[in-house]
Amino acid sequence: LEASGAAIRDAGFTTAIVAGMGGSSLAPDVIATAFGDLEDWLSVRVLDSTDPGAVRAAWEGLDPLATLFIVGSKSGTTTETLAFQADAWQRLHDALRARGARTESPGGFMVAVTDPGKSLHAIPHQDAMRGVFLNPESVGGRYSALSYVGLVPASLAGVDLDPLMAASVSMHARCTAADPT
């Protein structure tokens, strides 16, 4: 994941917008708030409201062609997330055409975080995306912070994942001990 985050950064992306609802947006929002903008890494924004002002604010001041759009949907069918994706696809399409790119796809500026199988196949253009991260189906949305849902945005923001995961494993051990302290 860290190599993937570095490759995205090195490709010229400066911002990532995580589009998701509920469990698909909570961990990315906490990560963006807790770690802020680390120098030389992507700024992470979260889009989890269909309010037109929230959508406008998510894109405000951004170059669409320097923005990685993350479609986060466990089911692949979350209506709001797919509406965000359709909007992003059009914005990217328009920006590519304005730049004179006639063959480049908006999918090169998107990744998906979802479950395998029908969830993945429900996401439009998933076969044209820059990348797809498949979570285990057994991980519920509310418990997905340390799955690709949270770790993909963390890697893009430049968070060192080894100490993050080590601290998580340590906390898990403490919480499941017979005498938690």
Backbone as JSON, one array per atom type, in Angstrom:
{
  "sequence": "LEASGAAIRDAGFTTAIVAGMGGSSLAPDVIATAFGDLEDWLSVRVLDSTDPGAVRAAWEGLDPLATLFIVGSKSGTTTETLAFQADAWQRLHDALRARGARTESPGGFMVAVTDPGKSLHAIPHQDAMRGVFLNPESVGGRYSALSYVGLVPASLAGVDLDPLMAASVSMHARCTAADPT",
  "N": [[0.81, -1.21, 0.0], [1.92, 1.25, 0.78], [3.79, 1.62, -1.27], [2.07, 1.85, -3.42], [0.71, 4.21, -2.73], [2.86, 6.0, -2.88], [3.47, 5.78, -5.6], [1.19, 6.88, -6.76], [1.39, 9.51, -5.81], [3.85, 10.19, -7.01], [3.04, 10.18, -9.62], [1.95, 12.63, -9.96], [-0.38, 13.37, -8.68], [-2.1, 15.42, -6.35], [-4.14, 15.61, -4.57], [-6.63, 13.62, -2.97], [-9.92, 12.57, -3.29], [-12.17, 11.03, -1.28], [-14.96, 9.27, -1.84], [-17.79, 8.26, -0.29], [-20.2, 6.63, 1.83], [-21.25, 6.49, 5.23], [-19.67, 3.8, 6.8], [-17.73, 3.68, 4.83], [-16.64, 6.16, 4.64], [-15.95, 7.11, 7.15], [-13.45, 6.29, 8.47], [-11.52, 7.32, 6.57], [-12.09, 10.06, 6.92], [-11.41, 10.49, 9.62], [-8.68, 9.89, 9.48], [-7.78, 11.88, 7.7], [-8.3, 14.12, 9.26], [-6.85, 13.6, 11.63], [-4.16, 13.28, 10.81], [-3.73, 15.32, 9.06], [-2.36, 17.4, 6.44], [0.4, 16.01, 5.22], [3.67, 16.95, 4.4], [4.59, 16.93, 0.99], [2.86, 14.88, 0.3], [-0.39, 13.56, -0.63], [-3.27, 15.57, -0.15], [-6.12, 14.68, 1.64], [-9.49, 14.57, 1.04], [-12.89, 14.23, 2.06], [-15.9, 13.13, 0.73], [-19.03, 12.88, 1.64], [-21.63, 13.65, 1.6], [-24.61, 14.54, 0.0], [-25.4, 17.08, -0.29], [-25.44, 19.92, -2.31], [-23.63, 22.01, -1.74], [-21.67, 20.72, -0.23], [-20.61, 18.95, -2.1], [-19.61, 20.77, -3.95], [-17.71, 22.04, -2.3], [-15.93, 19.93, -1.84], [-14.58, 19.72, -4.27], [-13.58, 22.23, -4.58], [-11.21, 24.57, -5.63], [-9.51, 22.67, -6.73], [-7.46, 21.02, -9.16], [-8.86, 18.98, -11.42], [-7.38, 17.09, -12.83], [-5.25, 16.53, -11.27], [-6.2, 15.19, -9.21], [-7.07, 12.36, -7.4], [-9.75, 10.23, -7.48], [-11.6, 8.42, -5.24], [-13.68, 5.74, -5.17], [-15.67, 4.55, -2.82], [-17.36, 1.87, -1.77], [-18.9, -0.67, -0.17], [-20.88, -2.43, -1.05], [-20.98, -1.76, -3.69], [-23.12, -0.62, -4.82], [-24.06, 1.69, -3.66], [-26.1, 4.36, -3.76], [-25.6, 7.17, -3.44], [-22.79, 7.29, -3.52], [-22.28, 6.31, -6.08], [-23.48, 8.34, -7.54], [-21.75, 10.44, -6.9], [-19.5, 9.43, -8.18], [-20.33, 9.45, -10.88], [-20.58, 12.2, -11.28], [-17.9, 12.98, -10.83], [-16.68, 11.58, -12.92], [-17.67, 12.96, -15.15], [-16.63, 15.54, -14.66], [-13.89, 14.99, -14.84], [-13.75, 14.0, -17.46], [-14.48, 16.32, -18.9], [-12.34, 18.0, -18.16], [-10.18, 16.61, -19.25], [-10.79, 16.77, -21.99], [-10.69, 19.52, -22.32], [-8.0, 19.88, -22.01], [-7.15, 18.77, -24.3], [-6.85, 16.08, -24.55], [-7.85, 13.28, -26.12], [-8.05, 10.55, -26.03], [-7.51, 9.62, -23.5], [-8.81, 8.19, -20.54], [-11.24, 9.04, -18.01], [-11.15, 7.16, -16.04], [-8.51, 6.66, -15.39], [-7.99, 8.33, -13.34], [-9.19, 7.42, -11.13], [-9.86, 5.19, -8.4], [-11.16, 2.2, -6.9], [-12.59, 1.05, -3.86], [-13.83, -1.75, -2.59], [-15.91, -4.69, -2.19], [-15.19, -8.03, -3.39], [-16.39, -9.68, -6.44], [-19.85, -9.47, -7.16], [-20.15, -6.95, -6.02], [-17.93, -5.43, -6.87], [-18.36, -5.55, -9.66], [-20.66, -4.08, -9.9], [-19.94, -1.45, -9.86], [-19.74, 1.27, -11.96], [-17.58, 1.51, -14.77], [-15.44, 0.21, -13.52], [-13.6, -1.47, -14.66], [-11.98, 0.19, -16.09], [-10.56, 1.68, -14.34], [-7.8, 3.14, -12.53], [-6.97, 1.6, -10.4], [-8.05, -1.08, -8.22], [-9.14, -1.99, -5.06], [-9.74, -4.69, -3.14], [-11.65, -5.58, -0.46], [-11.93, -8.05, 2.17], [-14.96, -9.86, 2.19], [-16.04, -10.4, 4.65], [-15.55, -8.32, 6.35], [-17.24, -5.89, 7.95], [-18.75, -2.74, 7.07], [-18.73, -0.78, 9.14], [-16.61, -1.62, 10.58], [-14.32, -1.31, 9.17], [-12.05, 0.3, 9.25], [-9.31, -0.4, 9.41], [-8.95, -1.77, 7.13], [-8.73, -1.82, 3.53], [-10.36, 0.37, 3.18], [-9.67, 2.39, 5.06], [-6.89, 2.29, 4.94], [-5.97, 2.71, 2.3], [-6.53, 5.53, 1.76], [-4.9, 6.48, 3.87], [-2.34, 5.68, 3.05], [-2.03, 7.27, 0.81], [-1.97, 9.75, 1.95], [0.45, 9.73, 3.12], [0.91, 8.47, 5.53], [2.75, 6.48, 7.74], [2.39, 3.21, 7.56], [3.27, 0.91, 8.94], [3.88, 1.47, 11.79], [1.3, 2.31, 12.47], [-0.28, 0.01, 12.08], [1.04, -1.71, 13.85], [0.51, -0.49, 16.31], [-2.23, -0.85, 16.33], [-2.47, -3.65, 16.42], [-1.31, -4.09, 18.91], [-3.14, -2.73, 20.56], [-5.43, -4.26, 20.09], [-4.65, -6.69, 21.25], [-4.46, -5.87, 23.91], [-7.12, -5.2, 24.44], [-8.44, -7.59, 24.2], [-7.43, -9.17, 26.12], [-7.52, -11.25, 29.09], [-7.54, -9.77, 31.42], [-7.96, -6.78, 30.8], [-5.96, -3.86, 30.5]],
  "CA": [[0.0, 0.0, 0.0], [2.78, 2.44, 0.8], [4.35, 1.77, -2.62], [0.97, 2.33, -4.25], [0.52, 5.62, -2.4], [4.0, 6.74, -3.42], [3.33, 5.8, -7.06], [0.13, 7.86, -7.07], [2.0, 10.82, -5.56], [4.88, 10.41, -8.02], [2.36, 10.4, -10.9], [1.54, 14.03, -10.01], [-1.61, 13.65, -7.94], [-1.87, 16.24, -5.17], [-5.29, 15.49, -3.68], [-7.52, 12.48, -3.14], [-11.27, 12.72, -2.76], [-12.78, 9.75, -0.94], [-16.42, 9.36, -1.93], [-18.42, 7.1, 0.33], [-21.2, 6.93, 2.84], [-21.16, 5.66, 6.43], [-18.41, 3.15, 7.09], [-16.75, 3.91, 3.76], [-16.06, 7.5, 4.74], [-15.59, 7.47, 8.52], [-12.0, 6.16, 8.71], [-10.78, 8.34, 5.8], [-12.3, 11.38, 7.53], [-10.6, 10.53, 10.83], [-7.27, 9.93, 9.06], [-7.52, 13.21, 7.16], [-8.32, 15.06, 10.37], [-5.8, 13.3, 12.61], [-2.82, 13.43, 10.27], [-3.63, 16.56, 8.29], [-1.62, 17.33, 5.19], [1.82, 15.78, 5.4], [4.43, 17.56, 3.31], [4.91, 16.11, -0.18], [1.88, 13.82, 0.11], [-1.7, 14.03, -1.06], [-4.28, 16.03, 0.78], [-7.28, 13.8, 1.53], [-10.8, 15.17, 1.31], [-13.96, 13.23, 2.12], [-17.2, 13.55, 0.2], [-20.03, 11.95, 2.15], [-22.91, 14.35, 1.69], [-25.14, 14.9, -1.31], [-25.7, 18.51, -0.31], [-24.65, 20.53, -3.39], [-22.53, 22.79, -1.17], [-20.62, 19.78, 0.17], [-19.98, 18.47, -3.33], [-18.83, 21.91, -4.46], [-16.57, 22.24, -1.4], [-14.96, 18.84, -2.04], [-13.81, 19.99, -5.49], [-13.17, 23.63, -4.6], [-9.8, 24.89, -5.78], [-8.73, 21.53, -7.19], [-7.28, 20.66, -10.56], [-9.37, 17.61, -11.52], [-6.38, 16.19, -13.4], [-4.26, 16.25, -10.22], [-7.02, 14.67, -8.13], [-7.45, 10.96, -7.46], [-11.09, 10.06, -6.96], [-11.74, 7.08, -4.67], [-15.06, 5.27, -5.05], [-15.73, 3.63, -1.68], [-18.69, 1.29, -1.58], [-18.82, -2.09, 0.15], [-21.83, -3.17, -1.9], [-20.84, -1.36, -5.09], [-24.4, -0.08, -5.3], [-24.49, 2.83, -2.84], [-26.61, 5.36, -4.7], [-24.91, 8.45, -3.3], [-21.41, 7.13, -3.98], [-22.3, 6.19, -7.54], [-23.78, 9.68, -8.06], [-20.48, 11.17, -6.8], [-18.61, 8.91, -9.22], [-20.8, 9.96, -12.17], [-20.2, 13.61, -11.32], [-16.44, 13.04, -11.0], [-16.36, 11.11, -14.28], [-17.96, 14.06, -16.08], [-15.65, 16.59, -14.42], [-12.61, 14.53, -15.39], [-13.92, 13.95, -18.91], [-14.43, 17.7, -19.38], [-10.97, 18.52, -17.97], [-9.32, 15.95, -20.24], [-11.09, 17.34, -23.31], [-10.18, 20.9, -22.31], [-6.55, 19.77, -22.16], [-6.88, 18.24, -25.63], [-6.69, 14.62, -24.51], [-9.03, 12.66, -26.74], [-8.11, 9.1, -25.81], [-7.33, 9.29, -22.1], [-10.07, 7.92, -19.84], [-11.36, 9.51, -16.63], [-10.85, 6.04, -15.14], [-7.12, 6.75, -14.96], [-7.95, 9.23, -12.2], [-10.08, 6.83, -10.14], [-9.68, 3.84, -7.86], [-12.32, 1.74, -6.15], [-12.42, 0.22, -2.68], [-15.1, -2.44, -2.52], [-15.82, -6.12, -2.0], [-15.06, -8.74, -4.67], [-17.58, -10.26, -7.06], [-20.92, -8.6, -7.66], [-19.94, -5.58, -5.54], [-17.0, -4.81, -7.8], [-18.96, -5.45, -10.99], [-21.74, -3.1, -9.87], [-19.39, -0.1, -9.97], [-19.51, 1.64, -13.36], [-16.21, 1.8, -15.25], [-14.42, -0.37, -12.66], [-12.57, -2.1, -15.49], [-11.14, 1.25, -16.67], [-9.96, 2.46, -13.25], [-6.37, 3.06, -12.24], [-6.77, 0.5, -9.47], [-9.17, -1.58, -7.45], [-8.72, -2.61, -3.82], [-10.83, -5.57, -2.72], [-11.69, -5.96, 0.94], [-12.62, -9.3, 2.46], [-16.4, -9.66, 2.36], [-16.39, -10.6, 6.06], [-15.32, -7.09, 7.11], [-18.38, -4.98, 7.86], [-18.41, -1.35, 6.8], [-18.44, -0.03, 10.37], [-15.39, -2.17, 11.16], [-13.39, -1.37, 8.06], [-11.03, 1.34, 9.35], [-7.98, -0.93, 9.16], [-8.96, -2.48, 5.85], [-8.41, -0.88, 2.45], [-11.19, 1.58, 3.34], [-8.88, 3.41, 5.75], [-5.46, 2.22, 4.65], [-5.66, 3.33, 1.0], [-6.35, 6.98, 1.97], [-3.74, 6.73, 4.74], [-1.11, 5.55, 2.25], [-1.96, 8.44, -0.08], [-1.66, 10.91, 2.79], [1.82, 9.6, 3.59], [0.96, 7.88, 6.86], [3.59, 5.3, 7.83], [1.42, 2.18, 7.93], [3.81, -0.09, 9.86], [3.57, 1.78, 13.19], [-0.15, 2.38, 12.64], [-0.77, -1.35, 12.23], [1.62, -2.26, 15.08], [-0.27, 0.05, 17.42], [-3.55, -1.48, 16.26], [-2.32, -5.03, 16.91], [-1.07, -3.97, 20.34], [-4.41, -2.36, 21.2], [-6.31, -5.44, 20.01], [-4.2, -7.63, 22.28], [-4.83, -5.33, 25.23], [-8.58, -5.19, 24.59], [-8.96, -8.95, 24.25], [-6.8, -9.89, 27.24], [-8.42, -11.64, 30.17], [-7.58, -8.65, 32.36], [-7.53, -5.61, 30.01], [-5.46, -2.7, 31.24]],
  "C": [[0.85, 1.26, 0.0], [3.39, 2.69, -0.57], [3.28, 2.3, -3.57], [0.72, 3.81, -4.0], [1.63, 6.48, -2.97], [3.91, 6.85, -4.94], [2.28, 6.81, -7.5], [0.69, 9.27, -6.9], [2.99, 11.15, -6.68], [4.28, 10.63, -9.42], [1.81, 11.82, -11.02], [0.23, 14.35, -9.32], [-1.27, 14.43, -6.68], [-2.98, 16.1, -4.14], [-6.02, 14.2, -3.99], [-8.87, 12.85, -2.54], [-11.82, 11.32, -2.53], [-14.28, 9.96, -0.95], [-17.03, 8.1, -1.35], [-19.41, 7.57, 1.38], [-20.98, 6.0, 4.03], [-19.76, 5.12, 6.66], [-17.33, 3.4, 6.05], [-16.1, 5.28, 3.83], [-15.56, 7.86, 6.14], [-14.08, 7.41, 8.77], [-11.22, 7.16, 7.86], [-10.92, 9.74, 6.39], [-11.45, 11.53, 8.79], [-9.11, 10.65, 10.47], [-6.92, 11.32, 8.54], [-7.45, 14.25, 8.26], [-7.14, 14.86, 11.31], [-4.4, 13.6, 12.08], [-2.63, 14.72, 9.48], [-2.9, 16.35, 6.98], [-0.14, 17.19, 5.49], [2.56, 16.29, 4.17], [4.78, 16.54, 2.24], [3.98, 14.93, -0.39], [0.54, 14.41, -0.3], [-2.52, 14.54, 0.11], [-5.5, 15.13, 0.56], [-8.53, 14.57, 1.93], [-11.85, 14.07, 1.28], [-15.25, 13.85, 1.63], [-18.22, 12.51, 0.65], [-21.39, 12.62, 2.37], [-23.35, 14.74, 0.28], [-25.56, 16.37, -1.38], [-24.83, 19.17, -1.39], [-23.47, 21.37, -2.88], [-21.37, 21.89, -0.75], [-19.88, 19.24, -1.05], [-19.09, 19.57, -3.91], [-17.57, 22.12, -3.62], [-15.51, 21.16, -1.59], [-14.04, 19.11, -3.22], [-13.2, 21.39, -5.53], [-11.65, 23.78, -4.66], [-8.92, 23.78, -6.31], [-8.59, 21.5, -8.71], [-7.77, 19.23, -10.69], [-8.31, 16.62, -12.01], [-5.19, 15.96, -12.46], [-4.96, 15.65, -9.0], [-7.35, 13.21, -8.38], [-8.8, 10.82, -6.79], [-11.25, 8.61, -6.51], [-13.22, 6.76, -4.48], [-15.07, 4.22, -3.94], [-17.14, 3.14, -1.45], [-18.56, -0.21, -1.35], [-19.69, -2.91, -0.8], [-21.61, -2.9, -3.39], [-22.09, -0.71, -5.64], [-24.9, 1.12, -4.5], [-24.84, 3.99, -3.76], [-25.83, 6.67, -4.64], [-23.48, 8.37, -3.85], [-21.35, 7.03, -5.49], [-22.66, 7.53, -8.21], [-22.52, 10.55, -7.99], [-19.53, 10.74, -7.91], [-19.03, 9.44, -10.59], [-20.43, 11.43, -12.35], [-18.7, 13.76, -11.56], [-16.04, 12.62, -12.4], [-16.57, 12.23, -15.29], [-16.95, 15.19, -15.9], [-14.3, 16.23, -15.04], [-12.65, 14.48, -16.92], [-13.78, 15.37, -19.5], [-13.02, 18.28, -19.27], [-10.01, 17.9, -18.98], [-9.54, 16.54, -21.63], [-10.57, 18.77, -23.41], [-8.67, 20.92, -22.5], [-6.17, 19.22, -23.54], [-6.66, 16.74, -25.67], [-7.96, 13.98, -25.05], [-9.15, 11.17, -26.44], [-7.97, 8.7, -24.35], [-8.68, 9.18, -21.4], [-10.08, 8.55, -18.45], [-11.03, 8.41, -15.62], [-9.41, 6.05, -14.65], [-6.93, 7.65, -13.75], [-8.83, 8.72, -11.06], [-9.56, 5.49, -9.66], [-10.97, 3.49, -7.11], [-11.86, 0.93, -4.94], [-13.78, -0.42, -2.44], [-14.87, -3.9, -2.16], [-15.69, -6.8, -3.36], [-16.42, -9.19, -5.22], [-18.58, -9.23, -7.51], [-20.77, -7.16, -7.19], [-19.04, -4.82, -6.49], [-17.68, -4.56, -9.14], [-20.12, -4.46, -11.05], [-21.24, -1.67, -10.05], [-19.11, 0.22, -11.43], [-18.04, 1.93, -13.63], [-15.11, 1.16, -14.41], [-13.29, -1.0, -13.46], [-11.63, -1.07, -16.13], [-10.4, 2.06, -15.61], [-8.47, 2.18, -13.09], [-6.06, 1.9, -11.3], [-8.04, 0.13, -8.75], [-8.61, -2.31, -6.23], [-9.9, -3.39, -3.27], [-10.68, -5.99, -1.26], [-12.27, -7.35, 1.1], [-14.1, -9.01, 2.71], [-16.82, -9.73, 3.82], [-16.2, -9.34, 6.9], [-16.5, -6.15, 6.9], [-17.93, -3.55, 7.7], [-18.02, -0.57, 8.03], [-17.13, -0.47, 11.01], [-14.23, -2.16, 10.16], [-12.23, -0.38, 8.14], [-9.63, 0.83, 9.01], [-7.95, -1.89, 7.98], [-8.58, -1.46, 4.78], [-9.19, 0.43, 2.56], [-10.39, 2.7, 4.0], [-7.43, 3.45, 5.32], [-5.09, 2.8, 3.29], [-5.53, 4.85, 1.16], [-5.14, 7.31, 2.85], [-2.44, 6.64, 3.94], [-0.94, 6.74, 1.32], [-1.57, 9.69, 0.69], [-0.24, 10.85, 3.34], [1.96, 9.05, 4.99], [1.83, 6.62, 6.8], [2.71, 4.17, 8.39], [1.97, 1.15, 8.92], [3.53, 0.26, 11.32], [2.06, 1.87, 13.45], [-0.71, 0.97, 12.89], [-0.22, -2.0, 13.51], [0.85, -1.76, 16.3], [-1.66, -0.58, 17.47], [-3.51, -2.91, 16.8], [-2.12, -5.02, 18.42], [-2.37, -3.65, 21.09], [-5.39, -3.53, 21.18], [-5.94, -6.44, 21.09], [-4.61, -7.15, 23.67], [-6.33, -5.41, 25.46], [-9.16, -6.61, 24.71], [-8.32, -9.78, 25.36], [-7.81, -10.2, 28.32], [-8.6, -10.52, 31.19], [-7.1, -7.39, 31.62], [-7.07, -4.46, 30.9], [-5.29, -1.53, 30.31]]
}
